[in-house]
Amino acid sequence: MGTRELSDAEALYRCRRDPEAICSLYDRHLARLVAALAAVGGNSEVAFDIAQETFARVLEQGHRVRIPVDGSAWPWLWVVARNLLRDAQRRELVDATARRRLGIGTAAYDADAVDELIARVDSEELSEALNRALEELPTEQRRAVLGRVTRGLGYDALAEGTGISEEAVRARVSRGLRALRIRLSGGRP
């Protein structure tokens, strides 16, 4: 089993001796953690920093956390992150006072970079689901959909390449896209 396929319980258990196991938890929970921290703390930069510190704690202490085999690490991650956020907010009061007193400014934060990261994590999850759904399509439908959508081929070119009519290619693409939509929406047409 690859590390990205681990359950939360197994990833926590393995993260001390197999640091790659944290990738499974990171990929699964980072976007939600940053979004939740930003909502509570009101600052995306701090939310991202706290999320990173939370995963550092996972590496240090995650192997001691016990959750049910089919359980989620989210509750534990959220408690750790929320406590780190509270500590950071208390420190920020002290730090802000010190910076003002010393006349030190702060570095600019690029909110677009964090938004891009969250979008990338979301798109990677969708990409995995899409690849699984594509693999489940009949070969002819998969080829037709990939030719039309990813390669941008016209129906006429697809028909010529497969030796079937343009109408048959249109039907394959249509059926394939419909099947993908149903699979990706959890079975809802």
PyMOL commands that set and color helices and strands:
alter all, ss='L'
color gray80, all
select helices_A, chain A and resi 3-5+8-14+19-41+44-64+74-102+111-136+139-150+155-162+166-184
alter helices_A, ss='H'
color red, helices_A
deselect
rebuild
show_as cartoon
